[in-house]
């Protein structure tokens, strides 16, 4: 049978690594967090995730063509990262998740950590956590708010379901965001939680500056919209 999705990596130097996954979703929280990790830690690309059903898209970075779903590793922190620049359609989520779990078992990953966003009506920038086993919840409960009831959609959700099916340890970190706009501040909070959980030291200063710029732009846009609406109200009506 023809393989529809697979991870292609020539060689890994890490052993029994933490496997982190990140696909675009609400607020691009996971994607921004993993993209920041790639730049901040100067991660080395070691492979790709390929699927015949992915859209015909190539990602460009400083003029260099890259596959849209890439695999990175970090030796000191002993993790591998699957980072996607493109969203995955629901019909492909199970196939992608199965390919990720196949590979996770092949490399003897210690556990899978999936990064995503969660939409709320609050601005407090909490990080919610969920896990496939109670022991894992006990590990993270001091650093996150436990996501007690609800659903996790997209690839993040299907990866966790596949973890349960295969008895693989899986954890989700969900950065709180209020809408669909990119939210680097939520991404920064997710990285802060990872720093505490794994005793890492990944700076989020660049993300916080990015957040301030976006917030200033959104404030300016809101003010322009309000001024435009007021101007419309002042126009005389003819009939």
Buried (B, 14 or more C-beta within 10 A) or exposed (E): EEEBBBBEBEEBEBEEBBBBBBBBBBBBBBBBBBBBBBEBBEBEBBBBBBBEEBEEEEBEEEEEEEBBBBBBBBEEBBBBBBBBBBBBEEEBBBBBBBBBBBBBEEBEBBBBBBBBBBBBEEEEBBBBBBBBBEEBBEBBEEBBBEBEEEEBEBBBBBBBBBBEEBEBBBBBBBBBBBEEEBBBBBBBBBBBBBBEBBEBEBEBEEBEEBBEEBBEEEEEEEEEEEEEEEEEEEEEEEE
